[in-house]
Amino acid sequence: MAHKKAGWSAKNLRDSNPKYRGVKAFGWETVKAGDIVIRQKGSKFECGKNTYTGKDFTVHAEKAGTVVFKTKKFTRFDGRKYLKTVVDVK
């Protein structure tokens, strides 16, 4: 029997870097223009007033103000209805 594993035989020893996703500014917190409000993968949170989406779906504040979260009903193409969270800056 071998006393050591063969080189590169373990597949689970590699790890990716953390992405630090999530909500960065919670409800009623003040933000400056250009601040990151949410880092996300995909469009889980939708942009509302005074916010915009970056190319990696990051939600940024367009103007300085306070962050507000709201829910909005929307209908998908197949007729199913969902609630989506909308991010506004007032």
C-alpha positions in Angstrom: 0.0 0.0 0.0 1.1 3.5 -0.8 1.7 5.9 2.2 0.9 9.0 0.2 -1.9 9.9 -2.3 -0.8 10.2 -5.9 -0.3 13.8 -7.1 -3.4 15.7 -8.1 -5.7 12.9 -7.1 -7.7 14.8 -4.6 -10.4 16.8 -6.3 -11.9 18.7 -3.3 -8.8 20.6 -2.2 -9.3 23.7 -4.4 -11.4 26.6 -3.2 -12.7 29.8 -4.9 -12.4 33.3 -3.6 -15.3 34.7 -1.6 -17.6 37.1 -3.6 -18.9 39.2 -0.7 -22.5 39.4 -2.0 -25.5 40.7 -0.2 -27.2 43.9 1.0 -24.6 46.6 1.8 -27.0 49.4 2.8 -30.1 48.3 4.6 -33.5 50.1 4.8 -33.5 53.8 5.9 -29.6 54.0 5.8 -28.2 57.0 4.1 -26.0 56.5 1.0 -24.0 58.8 -1.2 -24.3 59.0 -5.0 -22.5 55.9 -6.6 -22.5 53.8 -3.4 -23.2 50.1 -3.7 -26.5 49.2 -2.2 -26.6 45.4 -3.1 -24.2 43.0 -4.6 -26.0 40.1 -6.3 -25.9 37.4 -8.9 -28.9 37.8 -11.2 -31.7 40.3 -10.8 -33.1 39.2 -7.4 -33.6 42.8 -6.4 -35.0 45.2 -9.0 -33.9 48.8 -9.4 -36.4 51.6 -8.5 -36.1 55.3 -8.3 -32.6 56.9 -8.2 -30.8 53.5 -8.5 -29.1 51.8 -11.4 -27.7 48.3 -12.2 -24.1 47.7 -13.0 -23.0 45.0 -15.5 -22.6 42.4 -12.8 -26.2 43.1 -11.5 -24.8 45.3 -8.6 -27.4 47.9 -7.5 -25.9 51.4 -7.1 -27.4 54.6 -5.7 -27.8 57.3 -8.4 -28.3 60.2 -5.9 -27.6 60.7 -2.3 -30.5 59.8 0.1 -32.0 57.0 2.2 -32.5 53.4 1.0 -36.1 52.1 0.9 -37.2 48.5 0.1 -40.6 47.8 -1.4 -42.3 44.7 -2.8 -43.9 44.7 -6.2 -46.2 42.1 -7.9 -45.3 41.1 -11.4 -46.5 38.5 -13.9 -44.2 36.2 -15.7 -44.6 35.2 -19.4 -46.3 31.9 -18.4 -48.9 33.7 -16.2 -47.5 33.0 -12.8 -47.5 35.9 -10.4 -44.5 36.7 -8.2 -43.4 39.3 -5.7 -40.1 41.1 -6.3 -38.2 43.5 -4.0 -37.6 47.0 -5.5 -34.8 49.2 -4.2 -35.4 53.0 -4.1 -33.3 55.9 -2.9 -35.3 58.8 -1.6 
